[in-house]
Amino acid sequence: MKKISLTIASRSYDISFDSSYKLEEELAKDNISLHKSNDIKALLHAYLSKTYENLTMKDELEKMLEKLENI
């Protein structure tokens, strides 16, 4: 497990993740810093962006699965 500290509105939160997970890189893509306080608006934007990305991938996977089932 890997532990990271994320600061939101001047409050620090410790979160543990599987060490192989590239969380820090993904957070940086959404302008979320592990080294300074993060704005709640930026975190909400990052959350909604990742939610949209996951829904898009889910739809694409379902379409691929449907194609495979029809073969």
C-alpha positions in Angstrom: 0.0 0.0 0.0 1.1 3.5 -0.7 0.0 6.4 1.4 -0.5 9.9 0.0 -1.6 13.1 1.6 -4.0 15.4 -0.2 -4.8 18.9 1.1 -8.2 20.3 0.5 -9.2 23.7 1.7 -6.2 23.7 4.1 -7.1 20.4 5.6 -4.8 17.4 5.0 -6.2 13.9 4.3 -4.1 10.7 4.2 -5.3 8.1 1.7 -3.8 4.6 1.1 -3.7 3.0 -2.4 -2.2 -0.1 -4.0 1.4 0.9 -4.7 1.1 -0.1 -8.4 -1.7 2.4 -8.9 -0.5 5.6 -10.7 -2.7 8.0 -8.8 -0.2 10.8 -8.5 0.2 11.0 -12.3 -3.6 11.0 -12.9 -4.0 13.7 -10.3 -1.4 15.8 -11.9 -3.2 15.5 -15.3 -6.2 17.2 -13.6 -4.1 19.9 -11.9 -4.5 18.4 -8.4 -1.3 18.8 -6.3 0.0 16.7 -3.5 2.2 19.6 -2.4 -0.2 22.4 -1.8 -3.8 23.1 -0.9 -6.3 22.2 -3.6 -9.3 24.3 -4.5 -12.7 22.4 -4.0 -13.8 23.6 -7.5 -10.7 22.0 -9.0 -11.3 18.7 -7.2 -15.0 18.7 -8.3 -13.9 19.3 -11.8 -11.4 16.4 -11.7 -14.0 14.1 -10.2 -16.6 15.0 -12.9 -14.0 14.6 -15.6 -13.0 11.1 -14.4 -16.6 10.1 -14.0 -17.3 11.1 -17.6 -14.2 9.3 -18.7 -15.3 6.1 -16.9 -18.8 6.3 -18.4 -17.3 6.7 -21.9 -15.1 3.7 -21.4 -18.0 1.7 -20.1 -20.1 2.5 -23.1 -17.2 1.6 -25.5 -16.6 -1.7 -23.7 -20.3 -2.6 -23.9 -20.3 -1.9 -27.6 -17.2 -4.1 -28.1 -18.7 -6.9 -26.0 -21.9 -6.7 -28.1 -19.9 -7.0 -31.3 -18.0 -10.0 -29.9 -21.2 -11.7 -28.9 -22.6 -11.3 -32.4 -19.6 -13.0 -34.0 
